[in-house]
Amino acid sequence: MELGDRGYPIVIGSGLLDDADTIKTFVRNKLAYQQVCVVTNETIAPIYMEQLRSSLTGLQVETCILPDGEKYKNLDTLNQIFTCLLQTKFNRKACLVALGGGVVGDMTGFAAACYQRGIDFIQIPTTLLSQVDSSVGGKTGVNHVLGKNMIGAFKQPKSVVIDIDVLSTLPAAEFAAGMAEVIKYGLIWDQDFFTWLEQNAGALKALEPRALTFAIQKSCEIKAGIVAEDETEQGLRAILNLGHTFGHAIETHAGYGVWLHGQAVAVGMRMAIRMSNWLNESLGEELEARLVRLLEVFELPVYPPDGMNRDDFLTHMAVDKKNLNADIRLVLLDKLGQARVTSEYPMSTLNRLIDSFIGQS
Amino acid sequence: MELGDRGYPIVIGSGLLDDADTIKTFVRNKLAYQQVCVVTNETIAPIYMEQLRSSLTGLQVETCILPDGEKYKNLDTLNQIFTCLLQTKFNRKACLVALGGGVVGDMTGFAAACYQRGIDFIQIPTTLLSQVDSSVGGKTGVNHVLGKNMIGAFKQPKSVVIDIDVLSTLPAAEFAAGMAEVIKYGLIWDQDFFTWLEQNAGALKALEPRALTFAIQKSCEIKAGIVAEDETEQGLRAILNLGHTFGHAIETHAGYGVWLHGQAVAVGMRMAIRMSNWLNESLGEELEARLVRLLEVFELPVYPPDGMNRDDFLTHMAVDKKNLNADIRLVLLDKLGQARVTSEYPMSTLNRLIDSFIGQS
């Protein structure tokens, strides 16, 4: 990934966690860390920790095992990482390794950004969502009771190691949630990739390795390209948030962890596509229907939760980070594969859009 | 201060808090913030908050009042700042203003570094220590129960406004603690300034404005010059920690907040000077005596606390951030006005040094 002197390699393949050479290339030899702290959670540790540890022989390896779940993505859990590091007297030359999904990756990256004002870290994402989204781009952080991802830092990992084999132990709903983000890249950036996804949805759902590797690689490339042009989210990068403003509102309304992030984004993307078509009829109604068919292959939701009303949406959308002042900025499509961020739309259209989704599920 | 595009102005003078033009130049006009959150504490708020607020008319000004004291410099108190910002729906274009001493400045800067992954902040330091030390250089953070300043970020303020009038309400012990850092700048960087301090100690103790302004300006210049050469503390900047490794051990042993930082540094500098002389006799014994006389003018301590033993020192020194691996790196003087960082000394000399200070107070 190209970010000047903060660029880093992403390696994608099968059997990488068992491949001590690859692990050592990234953790041991190339970067010469002597102290490594693997941060993971109670679900992942029993499955993959020993495998990773066996690839790190010869280093001082400590493990910090966090509770599993978005509801633990907060400053208190972050502090557990600092406690692990301080108890073992890890210094500024230490390296953190995030072994887990987005929650582990976001917290580990933020801990690396803050521990002694900054140490290195490596991402080994174990969910499809984190492989194609949070492990690339350098956004790290924790939630606050008043808002998601409100506390954090931009911190790039030194490398990302993506082993597609880990997807075999991932619950189907979490795999689907990751696919929502994969589909997003097609929508905002690459219409050919969107078409490829329509044609290969079955192979992906069956975890066919070649299809998976291509989809993950393409997703990482698209995200990395966008991030490289706009590392600290001044402009372009905001298009990555297609469906996220609506999605965050759904997640917040439901309570952290009740809806998976990708599930909420799936609904949010559908809402954004309908809004895009209302504001720009050349987009066509067919795209929403194509998106719904694709989401349904992966059994992703296409309606917001029962009982969520217009005020619920608007209240939770107003603290979204993409806002400048009171406007609610949305990512909309001009056409398939091309997105833009705007707050230039009639509030009445937004209200009508939300209403069109209420009571439909 | 020169740090490429992260450089910022430092203005020093009398009556600045009452000077709406200056305040507005720095907060309102030049940087065009619309939302300002002044972070201060229970001690400072009643004395200076209304004065500052009257200079900020026309902006959305919120106040976040923290408990006063080093013991509150932790993640829980930091979270109070985030809660203030989220309750008032402050966005990424908001600006934090730190009105207070080093604790307020460090926490406000760290909050600014983390809130929505980074917003701007301005320092208005109200203690001599923070005016000459923490408000310049961009180190921000909080303590962990297992170590001081272990969690933080490098974050430069957009400007620093130093009103020397606030020193009239500062307790004498805190003024003295600030002088310890001023004296440090002479020791590590500028022998003429050290001599000037010896000659003007009485005027400084009497809060004579011209002497104060010169001493603060000189201190900020020296610190800014060193920081500009080494913003993220890879090398040179470590000389600013003269006396701090010993000092941190004293502070940690006594419990946060029992000894003032500058008081501990005063003792630590004396220890570092004696060690320097033992390792390099050309420095001469006279410098330690001159330092002790100068510290005593300001009624600063010159011995560690009763009952602190060698193990207490070594245990607490081992988690100091300046350490690489197990070595304890120390800042030592080659001569007055010239310092270096080293871990190349006999452990027996360090043990003997600590022993020479035990049971002396």
Interface residues (C-beta under 8 A of the other chain):
Chain A: Q34 L75 D76 L78 N79 F82 T83 L86 Q87 K89 N91 R92 K93 A113 C114 Y115 Q116 R117 G118 K139 G141 H144 V145 L146 G147 M150 I151 G152 A153 F154 T232 E233 A318 V319 K321 N323 L324 N325
Chain B: Q34 L75 D76 L78 N79 F82 T83 L86 Q87 K89 N91 R92 K93 A113 C114 Y115 Q116 R117 G118 K139 G141 H144 V145 L146 G147 M150 I151 G152 A153 F154 T232 E233 A318 V319 K321 N323 L324 N325
